[in-house]
């Protein structure tokens, strides 16, 4: 019986998993829509919503916190564009749309996008 499992391992070690999540979240914030596997999409959804909630505050402390994880251009877009867009929304900033299986290996694919 699995107890206390908070995240998916995604067949990677801890540092590689953190780098993967960070780079996919970066792509999501830049392009506002990415195509990935279902398991990664579910993890990135949780991961990125925390940063969007932080960006909604828009104060200096939030900007400094976000610069620890992302480049300045992404932080600027997060706080100025995405954070203001979701100012009145209490949560649920990311949508996962399942699109079927990948032909090459049959893994379940999904589109992850920011809700407009």
N, C-alpha and C positions, 0 to 999 in steps of 0.2 A: 504494500500500500504506500503510494507516494504522499508524503505530507510536507507541507511548507514549500512546495515548488512554486516559485514566483515567475520565472521566465523560462522560455524555451532555450535549449542548448544550441540548436541550429547546426549541429555537427561541427562546432568550433570551440576553441579554447576561449577563455574569458576575455583576453585582450583583443583577439581577433573578432569576437562577437561584438564587443563594444565599438570597435572600429567600423564594423559592418553597419551596425545600427546608426552610428553617427553619420556615415556617408550616405546611407539611404534617407535619413531624415533631412540631410542637407539637400539632396536631390529633390525631395518632396517639397521643401520650402522654396527652392528656386523655381521648379517647373510646375508646382501645385498639382501634379498628377504623375504617378509612376506606375509601371507594370512590374510585378514581382510575384514570388510564390505566396501562397495563402498564409503559410506559417510566418514568413517574414513580415507580411502585411499586418498580421495581427500583433506582432511584437512592435513594429514601428508605430502602429496606431497608438499604443499605450505610451511609447517612448516620446513621440512627438507632441502628444496632447499636453504633457507636462510642461514642455517648453512654450507652447502657445499660451497656456494659462499664465506662465511667468511673463511672457511678452505683453499680455493684456494690461499689466500694471503700468508699463511704459516709463517707470522712473529710472533714475541713474543706477540704482542697485540692481535692478533687473537687467539692464544693459550690460553691466559689468559681469553679472552672473552668466549671461548668455555668451559673452566673449570668451569665457573659459572653454566653451564647447564648439563654437562656430566662428567663422571668419567675420570680419566687420561688415562686409556687404550683406551677408545673410542675416546678421543681427539687425542691421538697419531695415531690411525688408520685413523681418519678423515683427519688430516693434512698430514701425511706421505704417506698414500696409496690413499685414495679417492680424496683428494685435488689435488694431482699430476696427478691422472688419468684424471681429468677434467680440467687441466690447460688451454688448448686451446679451450675448449667448452664454448660458451657464456651463456648457460642455458639448461634447459631440462634434468636434471640429473636423473629424476625418471620416470619410466614407470608404467602405470596402465593398467592391463589386466583384463577385466571383465570375470568372470568364471561361471556366472549363480547364481541360488538361493541355499541357504542352505536348506537341507531337513527338519530340525527340526522346524524352524520358518519362512522359506521362505524369509529371508533377502538376498538382493543382495550382492554377494561376489566378491572380486577382489584380484588379486595378485599385490603387490607393489614391484618393484624391481629397483635396480640401473642400469642404462644403461651402457653397457660395452664399 
